[in-house]
């Protein structure tokens, strides 16, 4: 009986650990967003719908971060990490388009060219994607090595 | 490690970009109303006072101000460019963008501007790079009133009056009452050349009338020419040609007789 309880606890500890790490990561991402939102908030005056775009991005990003962490130790973690990177790239493309934004404010036409920012952000997204792919390969490699080491 | 580095770069990139865009609101660019003067060689000098106050977080680089003046048909009449390599943070710059318009060329090419008041379109475009990362283009339109030098030019019906000189020579004095308003921003001096032709296209008389019309004033005068009574045909026409340092306009044709 005591052994069964101990075994249950041992099984639950990694789940709690993953849940805790997922929570902490989610909080960290949200804290970063909260910090950056102080800088981004004034932009909402000039770009309509900007706040909503950022909030949607952060929400999906936090969800993917938490799911990836909860599924850590399995191949799904790497899928979700890759999905997170792809989502960041795709969302930047969808929301910023070609990187040349046009808006009209107080009778003036503004054209803001943020292509350089977009290029750097894309590269960072690609770095994240490459990291996820390499981690997946490494994970599969380890699995294959374990399978070879224990033929039964 | 890669995750931490990438996250750090992400945060830096977002802070940098957001602050660069946000600091644009602390840049005050003031392009004043155009001031026009007549330069030598009858060129119209248009000056735009430009004031830039950079209270943003970053230097402004490659500031390029271009101003174009169009007529209502969107034809470019004049262009001016001002390039400022750098405006440092907390720096104020006052300059003037000057452009010259060759009035003779413009009025010769766009004769509707001689007769009609209109609104010229001024397109102002400012290109600037801030923080070396973000380019901004701001454009706006405004209008500038153009006053026609021969606004509302009208010729009344020619009047013929028989005159007798002391030596009993009869001649006919032909007068054409003429009016126009000089709405231009320059004084208008020149000559009006009137030629009378008979029905065989032969010149019967020619006269040149000098006029000097200050800006924003009306011209009322009779264009008069004397024709020998024997030279008057039953019908014919007058040709009227305006010659000024800024433009030549005409010949305008006025028919007379049956």
Interface residues (C-beta under 8 A of the other chain):
Chain A: X32 X36 X39 X40 X42 X43 X46 X107 X108 X109 X110 X111 X112 X113 X114 X116 X117 X120 X121 X124 X127 X128 X131
Chain B: X2 X3 X6 X7 X9 X10 X11 X13 X14 X15 X17 X18 X19 X21 X22 X25 X133 X134 X135 X136 X137 X138 X139 X140
